[in-house]
Each structure stands twice: as structure tokens, then as C-alpha cells.
């Protein structure tokens, strides 16, 4: 660690500015998607209770909403994994440059 201590003083870090690194996005809107899905299902239940829609339509709409929700969640998770791998690769590349 003592070999890199001089590099850490001041702002002369051997890394590129943080703005040039890939961004890692946590699923910040995952909670919003869950809330939106719950609200939609509650609305569909209300429509069914009021007999605005029949059982068949209700089941189809719930299936469609569920499929859209699952697709969005899977997409977010895949995006997070790929973002994490890109960030790890960038960090590894920068560390290799530091030690050369």
C-alpha cells in the first residue's frame, strides 16, 4: 500500500475522471414498478367487483400486466449485471495501468 500512497495525495490520481467510467445503476425504479403493478391490479380488481369487466377480461388483463412487470424486472436485472461487469472491467483495466 505504501507504494501507492504518494499517488493518492492531491488530485493526481492515475484514474480517468469518474465521469468517463461506465455508470452502475441500481434498480431505483424497481420499487416504483412494484407500486405501479400493485395499483394496476387493485384497479382491475375494482373494475371486476363493479362488474365493469368480466372474469375472462380480468384474467387476461392481469396476465398482460404480470408479463409486462416481469419483463421490466428481468430487463433491469440484466442491465445491472452488464453494467456491473463493465464497471469491473474498467476498474481492472485502470488497476493494471497503475501497476505497469
GUVEX-368142 format. One record per residue (C-alpha): residue in three letters; x, y, z; residue number from 1. Coordinates in Angstrom, 1 decimal. Layout:
# GUVEX-368142
(node "ALA" (X Y Z) NUM)
...
//
This chain:
# GUVEX-368142
(node "UNK" (0.0 0.0 0.0) 1)
(node "UNK" (2.9 2.4 0.7) 2)
(node "UNK" (3.8 2.4 -3.0) 3)
(node "UNK" (0.5 4.0 -4.0) 4)
(node "UNK" (0.3 6.4 -1.1) 5)
(node "UNK" (2.2 9.2 -3.0) 6)
(node "UNK" (-0.3 8.8 -5.9) 7)
(node "UNK" (-3.2 9.4 -3.6) 8)
(node "UNK" (-2.1 12.8 -2.3) 9)
(node "UNK" (-3.7 15.7 -4.1) 10)
(node "UNK" (-5.8 15.3 -7.2) 11)
(node "UNK" (-3.2 13.5 -9.3) 12)
(node "UNK" (-4.9 10.1 -9.3) 13)
(node "UNK" (-3.8 7.8 -12.2) 14)
(node "UNK" (-7.5 7.1 -13.0) 15)
(node "UNK" (-9.7 8.8 -15.6) 16)
(node "UNK" (-12.2 11.3 -14.3) 17)
(node "UNK" (-15.2 9.5 -12.8) 18)
(node "UNK" (-17.5 10.9 -15.5) 19)
(node "UNK" (-15.7 8.7 -18.1) 20)
(node "UNK" (-16.4 5.4 -16.2) 21)
(node "UNK" (-19.4 3.3 -17.0) 22)
(node "UNK" (-22.3 4.0 -14.7) 23)
(node "UNK" (-23.8 1.3 -12.5) 24)
(node "UNK" (-27.5 1.8 -12.0) 25)
(node "UNK" (-29.2 0.2 -9.1) 26)
(node "UNK" (-32.8 -0.8 -9.7) 27)
(node "UNK" (-34.0 2.6 -8.3) 28)
(node "UNK" (-37.3 2.3 -10.2) 29)
(node "UNK" (-37.9 -1.3 -9.2) 30)
(node "UNK" (-39.9 -0.1 -6.2) 31)
(node "UNK" (-41.9 2.2 -8.5) 32)
(node "UNK" (-42.6 -0.6 -10.8) 33)
(node "UNK" (-43.9 -2.8 -8.0) 34)
(node "UNK" (-46.1 0.1 -6.7) 35)
(node "UNK" (-47.4 0.7 -10.2) 36)
(node "UNK" (-48.1 -3.0 -10.7) 37)
(node "UNK" (-49.9 -3.2 -7.4) 38)
(node "UNK" (-52.0 -0.1 -8.2) 39)
(node "UNK" (-53.0 -1.6 -11.6) 40)
(node "UNK" (-54.1 -4.9 -10.1) 41)
(node "UNK" (-56.1 -3.1 -7.4) 42)
(node "UNK" (-57.8 -1.0 -10.2) 43)
(node "UNK" (-58.5 -4.2 -12.2) 44)
(node "UNK" (-60.0 -5.8 -9.1) 45)
(node "UNK" (-62.2 -2.8 -8.5) 46)
(node "UNK" (-63.4 -3.0 -12.1) 47)
(node "UNK" (-64.2 -6.7 -11.7) 48)
(node "UNK" (-66.1 -6.1 -8.5) 49)
(node "UNK" (-68.1 -3.4 -10.1) 50)
(node "UNK" (-68.7 -5.8 -13.0) 51)
(node "UNK" (-67.3 -3.3 -15.5) 52)
(node "UNK" (-65.2 -6.2 -16.8) 53)
(node "UNK" (-66.0 -9.9 -16.8) 54)
(node "UNK" (-63.8 -12.7 -15.4) 55)
(node "UNK" (-62.2 -13.5 -18.8) 56)
(node "UNK" (-61.2 -9.9 -19.4) 57)
(node "UNK" (-59.9 -9.6 -15.8) 58)
(node "UNK" (-57.7 -12.7 -16.1) 59)
(node "UNK" (-56.3 -11.6 -19.5) 60)
(node "UNK" (-55.5 -8.1 -18.2) 61)
(node "UNK" (-53.8 -9.4 -15.1) 62)
(node "UNK" (-51.8 -11.8 -17.2) 63)
(node "UNK" (-50.7 -9.0 -19.5) 64)
(node "UNK" (-49.8 -6.7 -16.6) 65)
(node "UNK" (-47.9 -9.5 -14.9) 66)
(node "UNK" (-46.0 -10.3 -18.1) 67)
(node "UNK" (-45.1 -6.6 -18.6) 68)
(node "UNK" (-43.9 -6.3 -15.0) 69)
(node "UNK" (-41.8 -9.5 -15.1) 70)
(node "UNK" (-40.2 -8.4 -18.5) 71)
(node "UNK" (-39.3 -5.0 -17.0) 72)
(node "UNK" (-37.8 -6.6 -13.8) 73)
(node "UNK" (-35.7 -9.1 -15.9) 74)
(node "UNK" (-34.5 -6.3 -18.2) 75)
(node "UNK" (-33.5 -4.2 -15.2) 76)
(node "UNK" (-31.6 -7.1 -13.6) 77)
(node "UNK" (-29.8 -8.0 -16.9) 78)
(node "UNK" (-28.9 -4.3 -17.3) 79)
(node "UNK" (-27.5 -4.2 -13.8) 80)
(node "UNK" (-25.4 -7.3 -14.3) 81)
(node "UNK" (-24.0 -6.0 -17.6) 82)
(node "UNK" (-23.3 -2.6 -16.0) 83)
(node "UNK" (-21.6 -4.2 -13.1) 84)
(node "UNK" (-19.4 -6.3 -15.4) 85)
(node "UNK" (-18.5 -3.1 -17.5) 86)
(node "UNK" (-17.6 -1.3 -14.3) 87)
(node "UNK" (-15.4 -4.2 -13.0) 88)
(node "UNK" (-13.6 -4.4 -16.4) 89)
(node "UNK" (-12.9 -0.7 -16.3) 90)
(node "UNK" (-11.6 -0.9 -12.7) 91)
(node "UNK" (-9.4 -3.8 -13.6) 92)
(node "UNK" (-8.0 -2.1 -16.6) 93)
(node "UNK" (-7.2 1.0 -14.6) 94)
(node "UNK" (-5.5 -1.1 -11.9) 95)
(node "UNK" (-3.4 -2.9 -14.5) 96)
(node "UNK" (-2.3 0.5 -15.9) 97)
(node "UNK" (-1.4 1.7 -12.4) 98)
(node "UNK" (0.8 -1.3 -11.7) 99)
(node "UNK" (2.7 -1.2 -15.1) 100)
//
